[in-house]
Amino acid sequence: MTETIKVLIVEDNLLIQAAYKKALSSVGGIEVVATASNGKEGVQFVHSANPDVIICDLNMPVMDGFEFTKIVMEENPKPILIISDLVQKEDEVNIFKVLQLGAVEVLPKPRVGGDISLLAEELGRRVKILSGVIVFKKRKPEEIITAHNPETFNINQKFKLLVIGASTGGPQAYLEILKDIPAGFPLPIVCIQHISTGFSESLVDWLKQVSKLKVEIVKEKTSLEKGKIYFPLDDHHLVIDSENLYVNQDPSFKGHRPSVDVLFKSASQSFHNQVLGVLLTGMGDDGAQGLKEIKDHGGYTIAQDESSSVVYGMPRVALEIGATKEILPLNQITRRLLELCHV
């Protein structure tokens, strides 16, 4: 018999609380075990009710959703779905701030006058997805240690391309890695992030604020250039053919478009043993097989470790199938990349 999914709602608007409860009560296998009107109450219920999933607002009295998310992810991590009027598409600062703190997903509330019931219809599906997410404590830097030593590698190996893939927890991981890559980095960096349609430009705009390299969205055939960071257009695969990048809308691969596997495999086919591949936090297994292909062609592969991952899915599968040459905590990946590129 399937266990009931326990949900905590942290929301100061009692009418919206009631709407969420009503929506979830109509879905089999879900039970709202507690409701809180602010983050401080919510923290108490996280300990006493031990929910499987948390739905949380951002704008609340006493303790807002940002502080609540930070505390939960440091002390007693749970999958958190943020639903707020502060995460509309134009609110990229808020969106990526709360993702950086460890929330798994964000949904905008309908604007004033909008129909909350339309959002409520989506709740059951989202909660069931999030209940399968395994989240880990948001470690402080001094608590993170290296998972294992790397395989030996040829110190004279020359790389021409860096490819990175991520899903759940990826935006904050990209921020951590890209902010410390210096200007003049000698490789093009091609990235895939699973993200809701409409948010790719917000992600890129957010990363531009911290990156010393140019960050751009690929919308058409583009020549690879050293020291540039590339993301695909919304809902498009990103592929490499020789020295060029292309986007397409071929069918989704393993349910994803863009797909990390599609990028990694095309990179391996074009650059063989001159590829550096990095697989970051994320749910599922997208990218694991592509990372193995990079390794099998003689490239160098790194996966994020369990202790620093928001969701230890994609890197775990990569490790299990022998796709990784090295496992590293997030705060050590950039340093390793610079060493490998002799920067």
Secondary structure as UniProt FT lines:
FT   STRAND          5..10
FT   HELIX           14..25
FT   TURN            28..29
FT   STRAND          30..36
FT   HELIX           39..49
FT   STRAND          53..56
FT   HELIX           65..75
FT   STRAND          80..84
FT   TURN            85..86
FT   TURN            89..90
FT   HELIX           92..100
FT   TURN            101..102
FT   STRAND          105..108
FT   TURN            112..113
FT   HELIX           116..131
FT   HELIX           141..143
FT   TURN            155..156
FT   STRAND          161..166
FT   TURN            168..169
FT   HELIX           170..178
FT   TURN            179..180
FT   TURN            183..184
FT   STRAND          189..193
FT   TURN            197..198
FT   HELIX           200..208
FT   TURN            209..210
FT   STRAND          214..218
FT   STRAND          222..223
FT   TURN            226..227
FT   STRAND          228..232
FT   TURN            234..235
FT   STRAND          237..241
FT   TURN            242..243
FT   STRAND          244..248
FT   TURN            254..255
FT   HELIX           260..271
FT   HELIX           272..274
FT   STRAND          275..279
FT   TURN            286..287
FT   HELIX           288..296
FT   TURN            297..298
FT   STRAND          300..304
FT   TURN            306..308
FT   STRAND          311..312
FT   HELIX           314..320
FT   TURN            321..322
FT   STRAND          326..328
FT   HELIX           330..340
FT   TURN            341..342
//
